[in-house]
């Protein structure tokens, strides 16, 4: 049974795993959160287990009720390999090169 649970957790979307970890770290009851957002007693628990498909608004309500920053859930904590290569290369730019890159990026963003 323990192996089955681990397999189920691995199959969960990353946002569910991170949200569960953040809620658990705060010691907040899933039942309390469920009631705080107007859901049935097991709603948050079932959501974290992947047994319900909540709207984005509901997920944001859960985060707000738990005092969790959405960026902590939806932004990866470590950059991808590709992003890390860009960051490493950017760290080696001199000031003039960095200013050139900033101007290039600014030119691609519509104002």
C-alpha positions as CSV (number, residue, x, y, z in Angstrom):
1,X,0.0,0.0,0.0
2,X,2.9,2.4,0.8
3,X,4.3,1.9,-2.7
4,X,0.9,2.6,-4.3
5,X,0.6,5.9,-2.4
6,X,4.1,7.0,-3.6
7,X,3.2,6.1,-7.2
8,X,0.0,8.1,-6.9
9,X,1.8,11.2,-5.5
10,X,4.3,11.0,-8.4
11,X,1.5,11.1,-10.9
12,X,0.1,14.3,-9.4
13,X,0.6,17.6,-11.1
14,X,3.5,19.5,-9.6
15,X,1.3,22.4,-8.4
16,X,-0.7,19.9,-6.3
17,X,2.4,18.5,-4.7
18,X,3.8,22.0,-3.9
19,X,0.5,23.2,-2.6
20,X,0.2,20.2,-0.3
21,X,3.7,20.7,1.0
22,X,3.1,24.4,1.7
23,X,-0.2,23.7,3.5
24,X,1.4,20.9,5.5
25,X,4.4,23.1,6.4
26,X,2.0,25.6,7.9
27,X,0.1,23.0,9.8
28,X,-3.2,24.1,8.4
29,X,-6.1,21.6,8.5
30,X,-7.5,20.6,5.1
31,X,-11.0,20.6,6.6
32,X,-10.6,24.2,7.9
33,X,-9.3,25.4,4.5
34,X,-12.3,23.6,2.8
35,X,-14.7,25.4,5.1
36,X,-12.9,28.7,4.7
37,X,-13.4,28.6,0.9
38,X,-17.0,27.4,1.2
39,X,-16.4,23.8,0.2
40,X,-17.4,20.5,1.7
41,X,-15.2,19.2,4.5
42,X,-13.0,17.0,2.3
43,X,-12.7,19.4,-0.7
44,X,-9.1,20.5,-0.2
45,X,-8.0,17.0,0.7
46,X,-9.6,15.6,-2.5
47,X,-8.1,18.4,-4.6
48,X,-4.6,17.7,-3.3
49,X,-5.1,14.0,-4.0
50,X,-6.1,14.8,-7.6
51,X,-9.7,13.5,-7.1
52,X,-11.2,16.9,-8.1
53,X,-10.4,19.3,-10.9
54,X,-10.8,22.8,-9.3
55,X,-11.0,26.0,-11.3
56,X,-8.0,28.3,-11.1
57,X,-10.1,30.7,-9.0
58,X,-10.7,27.9,-6.5
59,X,-7.0,27.0,-6.3
60,X,-6.3,30.7,-5.8
61,X,-8.9,30.9,-3.0
62,X,-7.2,27.9,-1.3
63,X,-3.9,29.6,-1.5
64,X,-5.2,32.9,-0.2
65,X,-7.0,31.2,2.7
66,X,-3.7,29.4,3.6
67,X,-1.6,32.5,3.1
68,X,0.4,31.0,0.3
69,X,2.0,33.1,-2.5
70,X,0.9,31.7,-5.9
71,X,4.4,32.1,-7.2
72,X,5.6,29.6,-4.6
73,X,3.3,27.0,-6.3
74,X,3.4,27.8,-9.9
75,X,7.0,29.0,-10.4
76,X,9.7,26.3,-10.5
77,X,12.1,26.7,-7.6
78,X,15.1,25.8,-9.8
79,X,15.6,27.0,-13.4
80,X,15.4,24.6,-16.3
81,X,18.7,23.5,-17.8
82,X,18.2,25.9,-20.7
83,X,17.4,28.8,-18.4
84,X,20.4,28.0,-16.3
85,X,22.6,28.2,-19.3
86,X,21.2,31.7,-20.1
87,X,21.7,32.8,-16.5
88,X,25.3,31.5,-16.5
89,X,26.1,33.3,-19.8
90,X,24.4,36.5,-18.5
91,X,26.5,36.5,-15.4
92,X,29.7,36.7,-17.6
93,X,28.6,39.8,-19.5
94,X,30.3,43.1,-19.0
95,X,28.2,46.2,-18.4
96,X,28.2,47.3,-22.0
97,X,27.1,43.8,-23.2
98,X,24.5,43.6,-20.5
99,X,23.0,47.0,-21.6
100,X,22.9,45.8,-25.1
101,X,21.0,42.7,-24.1
102,X,18.5,44.8,-22.1
103,X,17.9,47.1,-25.1
104,X,17.4,44.1,-27.3
105,X,14.9,42.6,-24.8
106,X,13.1,45.9,-24.4
107,X,12.8,46.2,-28.2
108,X,10.9,42.9,-28.4
109,X,8.3,43.8,-25.8
110,X,5.4,45.9,-27.2
111,X,4.8,49.0,-25.2
